[in-house]
Amino acid sequence: MKSLKDILYGVGLSAVSGSTSQSVNKICFDSREVGVEDVFVAIKGVLVDGHKFIDKAIDAGARSIVCETLPEKLINGISYVEVDNAYKALSIMASNYYGSPSKNLKLVGVTGTNGKTTITTLLYQLFKKAGFKVGLLSTIKILVDEKEFPTTHTTPDSLTINKYLHLMNEVGVEFCFMEVSSHGLHQKRTEGLVFEGAIFTNLSHDHLDYHATFAAYRDTKKILFDGLPKRAFALTNVDDKNGLVMMQNTKARKVTYALKSYADYRAQILENQFDGQLLKIGDNELWSKLIGDFNAYNMLAIYAAADLLGLEKLEILRLLSELENVAGRFQHYRSQEGITAIVDYAHTPDALKNVLETINKLRTGNENVFTVVGCGGDRDKSKRPVMGHIASTLSNTVIFTSDNPRTESPSKIIEEMEAGVEPQNFKKVLSIENRKQAIKTACQLARAKDIILIAGKGHETYQETNGVRIDFDDFKIVGEFLTEMGK
């Protein structure tokens, strides 16, 4: 059992009352999980202030309290530690508690608005195919080599991160690929982790409900690169205007990739179709099963990262050609009549635009594009009219519907999307609140060779309304409807 002093190593302390020799069974930041001899870290969260639950944690058996403001009344026999930032303290403590597991493998973080899940998941697949033991921390799942665990956040809390990195150490994982969200960076969840490298994909409109301004959102992403050690690599997309901003204060080796600009790693799209695309990376051609400009960027980032991590270039190209699309990322289904249904996680204006522009580039012009799309509740409201505008401009018919309304009114969310539709596009728009009925309507309207895009939820297999989750899988539902209709 570790002592409080052991797990506080490297934490900036403002004040200490009591002994730091107290034994610590485990670390908790949820008072409901506290047991005997645990340390409770009181965090001032977005919705709840953990300081209100200090007494409850002590009653449950906590003998050590880490907090930003010491209680007015201190209890004898309890150790109190005051820190400037409890989020940061928790992360460093978690790393110490689990034996600094990130130091014992090569951890690569991927940040940006779009592409994080695809890049981390495909890097995991590529390194597995290359014969390594690999870990994955992603929006979709956590993988410790081949053992899968569920996940609820893009970047888990720091205790969860270090717990799974520790498990990876135990089974001999050599590489781990991790999505790093702006929320995770802002809440210091990656503090204390040692990264071998970081990748920046792109930056567009998202999470402004949390960060308030685009500049704050961008600067939060930059934290990952600012903290890289000198021996690490910082890989950035310089076709994105924010790509070089990420590099301004990093100590790491600066490496660039691009399709349109001069860069250390460059690619060209030679051919694009629904079955895949032909890319030229450096002097070599590569057939990829992933389509669209956005996936060309993803594949190039994967190639560059694998090269920087020491894999042989021709071997990387061979493995890239074998990679399959990630669930809910331009995942497509072809019906017996040749109707193409595409399910994509596009839940930001830029992602929706990228997917629809890719579809419109691939179509011959004789097909109709039906888009089913909604926006999540309790999230950035400012993007709703923008997404409504994009969907109605780039589709023949658009059906506005529910995504995960959470605690908001679905009809109100749809109204806010409708506000972005220009008068000339009114006739293209249908609004059907029930998502299943919206998908069914798109299937009924579609004819042979038409294209149905169902956007926003992607890999999610649930719909959340007022805290209740029901089973809901876009890909499964659209396939069932097209089969039932004999299309």
C-alpha positions in Angstrom: 0.0 0.0 0.0 1.3 3.4 -1.0 1.6 6.4 1.4 0.0 9.8 0.7 3.6 11.2 0.4 4.3 8.7 -2.4 1.4 9.7 -4.5 1.8 13.4 -4.0 5.3 13.4 -5.6 5.4 16.2 -8.1 2.1 17.8 -7.0 2.4 21.5 -6.2 1.2 21.9 -2.6 -0.2 25.1 -1.2 -0.7 23.9 2.4 -0.7 20.6 4.4 -2.4 19.8 7.6 -1.7 16.4 9.2 0.6 13.6 8.3 1.5 12.7 4.7 2.6 9.3 6.0 -1.1 8.1 5.9 -1.6 4.9 4.0 -3.7 5.2 0.8 -5.8 2.3 -0.4 -7.0 4.0 -3.5 -7.7 7.5 -5.0 -11.3 8.7 -5.5 -12.9 11.9 -6.8 -16.5 10.6 -6.4 -17.5 10.4 -2.7 -19.9 7.5 -3.5 -16.9 5.3 -4.3 -14.8 6.1 -1.2 -13.8 3.3 1.2 -11.5 2.9 4.2 -8.1 4.6 4.0 -8.9 6.1 0.5 -7.8 9.6 -0.5 -10.6 11.8 -1.7 -9.8 14.5 -4.3 -12.4 17.3 -4.2 -12.8 18.7 -7.7 -14.8 21.8 -8.6 -16.6 20.3 -11.6 -18.8 21.9 -14.3 -22.0 20.8 -12.5 -20.9 19.7 -9.0 -18.3 20.9 -6.5 -16.6 18.0 -4.8 -15.8 20.2 -1.8 -19.4 19.8 -0.7 -18.8 16.1 -0.2 -15.7 16.1 1.9 -17.6 15.3 5.1 -19.4 12.4 3.3 -16.0 11.0 2.1 -14.6 11.1 5.6 -17.7 9.4 7.0 -17.1 6.7 4.3 -13.6 6.1 5.5 -11.3 8.6 3.7 -8.3 9.6 5.9 -6.7 11.9 3.4 -8.4 14.9 1.6 -6.9 16.8 -1.4 -8.7 20.0 -2.2 -8.4 23.6 -3.5 -9.9 25.2 -0.4 -9.4 23.7 3.0 -12.6 23.2 5.1 -13.1 25.7 7.9 -13.2 22.8 10.4 -10.3 20.3 10.3 -10.8 16.9 11.9 -8.0 15.3 14.0 -6.5 12.3 12.4 -7.4 13.4 8.8 -4.7 14.7 6.5 -5.7 17.7 4.4 -3.7 18.8 1.4 -4.5 22.1 -0.4 -3.5 22.4 -4.1 -4.0 25.1 -6.7 -5.7 22.8 -9.3 -7.3 19.6 -8.1 -7.7 18.3 -11.7 -3.9 18.6 -12.2 -3.2 17.1 -8.8 -5.5 14.1 -9.5 -3.7 13.4 -12.8 -0.2 13.4 -11.2 -1.4 11.4 -8.2 -3.0 8.8 -10.6 0.2 8.4 -12.5 2.2 8.0 -9.3 -0.3 5.5 -7.8 -0.1 3.3 -10.9 3.8 3.6 -11.2 4.0 6.1 -14.0 2.8 3.6 -16.6 3.1 6.0 -19.6 6.9 5.9 -19.2 7.0 2.2 -20.0 5.4 2.3 -23.5 5.3 4.6 -26.5 2.2 6.8 -26.0 1.0 8.9 -29.0 -1.8 11.4 -28.5 -4.1 12.6 -31.4 -6.0 15.8 -31.1 -8.1 18.0 -33.4 -11.8 18.4 -34.2 -12.2 15.6 -36.7 -10.2 12.4 -37.5 -9.1 11.5 -34.0 -11.0 8.2 -33.8 -10.1 7.1 -37.3 -6.3 7.8 -36.8 -6.0 6.2 -33.4 -8.1 3.1 -34.3 -6.2 2.5 -37.6 -2.8 3.1 -36.0 -3.8 0.4 -33.5 -4.9 -1.9 -36.3 -1.7 -1.2 -38.3 0.7 -1.9 -35.4 -1.2 -5.1 -34.5 -0.8 -6.3 -38.1 2.9 -5.4 -37.8 3.1 -7.9 -34.9 3.2 -5.6 -31.8 1.2 -5.6 -28.6 -0.8 -2.4 -28.8 -3.2 -0.3 -26.7 -6.0 2.0 -27.7 -7.8 4.8 -25.8 -10.6 6.1 -28.0 -14.1 7.4 -28.2 -15.4 4.0 -29.4 -13.5 1.6 -27.1 -10.5 0.9 -24.9 -8.2 -1.9 -26.0 -5.5 -3.5 -23.9 -3.8 -5.5 -26.6 -6.8 -7.6 -27.7 -9.0 -7.3 -24.6 -11.8 -4.7 -25.0 -13.3 -2.4 -22.4 -16.2 0.1 -22.8 -15.6 3.8 -22.8 -17.9 6.8 -22.1 -15.6 9.8 -22.9 -13.2 10.7 -25.7 -10.5 11.2 -23.1 -11.3 9.3 -19.9 -10.6 10.7 -16.5 -7.0 10.5 -15.3 -7.5 7.6 -13.0 -9.1 5.5 -15.8 -6.3 6.5 -18.2 -3.5 5.4 -15.8 -5.4 2.3 -14.8 -5.5 1.0 -18.3 -2.0 2.1 -19.1 -0.9 0.1 -16.1 -2.8 -2.9 -17.4 -1.0 -2.4 -20.7 2.3 -2.5 -18.9 1.4 -5.8 -17.3 0.7 -7.5 -20.6 3.7 -6.0 -22.4 2.1 -3.4 -24.6 4.7 -1.5 -26.6 2.6 1.3 -28.3 -0.6 3.0 -27.2 -2.6 5.4 -29.3 -4.9 7.8 -27.5 -7.5 10.4 -28.5 -7.0 13.6 -26.6 -10.0 15.9 -26.5 -10.1 19.6 -25.6 -12.2 18.8 -22.6 -9.5 16.3 -21.4 -6.8 18.9 -21.9 -8.6 21.7 -20.2 -9.4 19.4 -17.2 -5.7 18.3 -17.0 -6.6 14.6 -17.5 -3.3 14.1 -19.4 -1.1 15.8 -16.9 1.7 13.5 -15.8 1.6 11.4 -18.9 4.8 11.0 -21.0 4.0 11.2 -24.7 6.3 9.8 -27.5 4.5 12.0 -30.0 1.4 14.0 -30.8 -0.7 14.5 -33.9 -2.8 17.5 -34.9 -5.5 16.8 -37.5 -7.6 20.0 -38.0 -9.6 22.5 -36.2 -13.2 23.7 -36.9 -16.4 24.8 -35.1 -17.1 22.5 -32.1 -17.5 22.6 -28.3 -18.0 26.4 -28.2 -20.6 25.7 -25.5 -17.7 24.7 -23.3 -14.8 26.8 -24.5 -16.8 30.0 -25.3 -14.5 31.2 -28.1 -12.7 29.5 -31.0 -9.4 31.0 -29.8 -9.9 29.3 -26.4 -10.7 26.0 -28.1 -7.6 26.2 -30.3 -5.3 27.2 -27.4 -6.6 24.3 -25.3 -5.7 21.8 -28.1 -2.2 23.4 -28.2 -1.6 22.4 -24.5 -0.8 18.8 -25.7 2.1 20.1 -27.9 3.3 22.6 -25.4 3.9 19.8 -22.9 5.8 17.4 -25.2 9.4 16.4 -24.2 12.3 17.3 -26.5 12.7 13.6 -27.7 9.0 13.4 -28.8 7.7 14.2 -32.3 5.0 16.9 -33.0 3.2 16.0 -36.2 0.8 18.6 -37.6 -1.4 19.2 -40.7 -0.1 22.4 -42.3 -3.1 22.6 -44.7 -5.1 23.6 -41.7 -4.4 27.3 -40.8 -4.0 26.3 -37.1 -1.5 23.6 -37.8 1.6 25.8 -37.3 0.0 27.4 -34.2 0.3 24.1 -32.5 4.1 24.2 -33.0 4.8 27.6 -31.5 6.0 26.6 -28.1 6.7 22.9 -28.4 10.1 21.5 -27.5 9.5 18.4 -29.6 10.8 17.6 -33.1 8.5 19.5 -35.5 7.1 17.4 -38.4 4.5 18.4 -41.0 2.1 16.6 -43.4 -0.2 18.0 -46.1 -2.0 17.4 -49.4 -1.9 21.0 -50.7 1.1 22.6 -49.0 4.9 21.9 -48.9 5.4 19.5 -46.0 7.7 16.7 -44.7 5.0 14.1 -45.7 2.9 14.7 -48.7 0.1 12.8 -50.5 -1.9 13.2 -53.7 -5.4 11.7 -54.5 -5.1 10.0 -57.9 -8.5 8.4 -58.0 -11.6 8.4 -55.7 -14.7 6.1 -55.8 -17.1 4.5 -53.3 -15.0 1.4 -53.1 -11.8 3.3 -52.1 -9.2 5.7 -53.4 -5.8 5.6 -55.0 -3.2 7.7 -53.2 0.3 8.6 -53.9 2.4 9.0 -50.8 5.9 10.2 -51.6 7.0 8.2 -54.7 4.7 5.2 -54.0 1.0 4.5 -54.9 -1.4 3.0 -52.4 -5.0 1.8 -52.8 -7.0 2.6 -49.6 -10.4 1.2 -48.7 -11.1 4.6 -47.0 -12.5 7.3 -49.3 -12.7 11.1 -49.3 -10.2 13.9 -48.9 -10.5 13.8 -45.1 -9.5 10.1 -45.1 -6.5 10.9 -47.4 -5.3 13.2 -44.6 -6.0 10.5 -42.0 -4.0 7.9 -44.0 -1.1 10.3 -44.5 -1.0 11.1 -40.8 -1.0 7.4 -40.0 1.8 6.8 -42.5 3.9 9.6 -41.0 3.4 8.5 -37.4 4.3 4.9 -38.2 7.4 6.1 -40.0 8.4 8.3 -37.0 7.8 5.4 -34.7 10.3 3.3 -36.7 8.4 1.0 -39.0 9.8 0.4 -42.5 8.2 2.6 -45.2 7.1 -0.1 -47.7 5.8 -2.3 -44.9 3.7 0.7 -43.7 2.2 1.1 -47.2 1.4 -2.6 -47.4 -0.4 -2.5 -44.0 -2.2 0.7 -44.9 -3.8 -1.0 -47.9 -5.2 -3.7 -45.6 -6.9 -1.3 -43.2 -10.7 -1.3 -42.9 -13.0 1.6 -42.2 -13.8 2.5 -38.6 -17.4 1.8 -37.4 -19.6 4.9 -38.0 -17.0 6.7 -40.1 -18.2 6.7 -43.7 -19.5 3.2 -43.1 -21.6 2.3 -46.1 -24.2 -0.3 -47.0 -25.2 -1.2 -50.6 -28.8 -2.5 -51.1 -29.9 -5.0 -53.7 -31.2 -2.1 -55.9 -27.9 -0.3 -55.6 -29.0 2.3 -53.0 -25.9 3.4 -51.0 -26.6 4.1 -47.3 -23.7 5.9 -45.5 -23.5 6.3 -41.7 -21.1 8.9 -40.4 -20.3 10.5 -37.1 -20.3 13.9 -38.7 -21.6 16.1 -35.9 -19.7 19.3 -36.7 -20.3 21.7 -39.6 -16.9 20.9 -41.1 -17.3 17.2 -40.8 -20.8 17.3 -42.4 -19.5 19.5 -45.2 -16.6 17.1 -45.9 -18.8 14.0 -46.1 -21.4 15.7 -48.3 -18.7 17.2 -50.6 -17.1 13.7 -50.9 -20.4 12.1 -51.8 -21.1 14.8 -54.4 -17.7 14.3 -56.0 -18.3 10.6 -56.3 -21.8 10.7 -57.7 -22.5 10.8 -61.4 -25.2 13.5 -61.0 -28.1 11.2 -61.8 -28.5 10.1 -58.2 -30.3 11.9 -55.4 -28.7 12.5 -52.1 -31.0 12.2 -49.0 -29.4 13.4 -45.8 -30.8 12.5 -42.4 -29.2 14.7 -39.7 -29.8 16.2 -36.2 -27.8 18.0 -33.6 -27.1 16.8 -30.0 -28.9 18.5 -27.1 -27.0 20.3 -24.3 -24.2 21.0 -26.6 -22.9 23.9 -28.8 -26.1 25.6 -30.1 -24.4 28.0 -32.5 -23.5 25.2 -34.9 -27.1 24.1 -35.5 -28.1 26.7 -38.1 -24.7 26.2 -39.8 -25.3 22.5 -40.1 -28.8 23.1 -41.3 -27.5 25.4 -44.0 -24.8 22.9 -45.1 -27.1 19.9 -45.2 -29.8 21.7 -47.2 -27.3 23.2 -49.7 -25.4 20.0 -50.5 -28.3 17.5 -50.5 -31.3 17.0 -52.8 -33.5 16.3 -49.8 -32.7 16.8 -46.1 -34.6 15.4 -43.2 -34.0 17.2 -39.9 -34.5 14.9 -36.9 -33.4 14.0 -33.4 -29.8 13.1 -32.5 -29.3 12.7 -28.8 -31.7 15.4 -27.5 -30.6 14.8 -23.9 -32.5 17.3 -21.8 -33.5 19.7 -24.6 -36.7 19.7 -26.7 -36.0 17.8 -30.0 -38.5 20.1 -31.8 -36.6 23.2 -30.6 -33.3 21.8 -31.8 -34.8 21.1 -35.2 -36.2 24.7 -35.3 -32.7 26.0 -34.7 -31.3 23.9 -37.6 -34.1 25.1 -39.9 -33.1 28.7 -39.2 -30.0 28.1 -41.3 -31.9 27.0 -44.4 -32.0 29.6 -47.2 -35.4 30.3 -48.9 -34.4 28.6 -52.2 -33.8 25.4 -50.2 -37.0 25.3 -48.2 -38.6 22.9 -50.6 -35.8 20.4 -50.0 -36.4 20.2 -46.2 -38.5 17.7 -44.2 -38.6 17.7 -40.4 -39.4 14.4 -38.7 -38.6 14.4 -34.9 -38.6 10.6 -34.6 -35.2 9.5 -35.8 -36.4 6.0 -36.8 -39.2 7.4 -38.8 -36.9 9.9 -40.4 -34.6 7.1 -41.6 -37.6 5.1 -42.8 -38.8 8.1 -44.8 -35.4 8.5 -46.5 -35.5 4.8 -47.4 -39.0 5.1 -48.8 -38.0 8.1 -50.9 -34.8 6.6 -52.3 -34.7 4.9 -55.7 -32.1 2.7 -57.3 -28.6 4.2 -57.3 -29.6 7.0 -54.8 -27.5 7.8 -51.8 -28.7 8.1 -48.2 -26.4 9.8 -45.6 -27.3 9.4 -41.9 -25.1 11.8 -40.0 -24.4 12.7 -36.4 -24.4 9.5 -34.4 -22.0 7.2 -36.3 -20.7 4.4 -34.0 -23.2 5.2 -31.2 -25.7 2.4 -30.7 -28.0 4.3 -28.4 -30.2 7.5 -28.3 -30.3 9.6 -25.1 -33.3 11.5 -23.9 -33.7 13.0 -20.4 -31.0 10.7 -19.0 -32.6 7.5 -20.5 -30.7 5.6 -23.2 -32.5 3.3 -25.7 -30.9 1.0 -28.2 -30.5 2.8 -31.5 -28.1 1.8 -34.2 -28.3 3.9 -37.4 -26.4 1.3 -39.6 -28.5 -1.6 -38.4 -31.8 0.3 -38.8 -31.2 1.6 -42.3 -30.1 -1.9 -43.5 -33.3 -3.4 -42.0 -35.6 -0.9 -43.7 -34.0 -1.2 -47.1 -34.2 -5.0 -46.9 -37.8 -5.0 -45.7 -38.8 -2.7 -48.6 -37.1 -4.9 -51.1 -34.8 -2.2 -52.2 
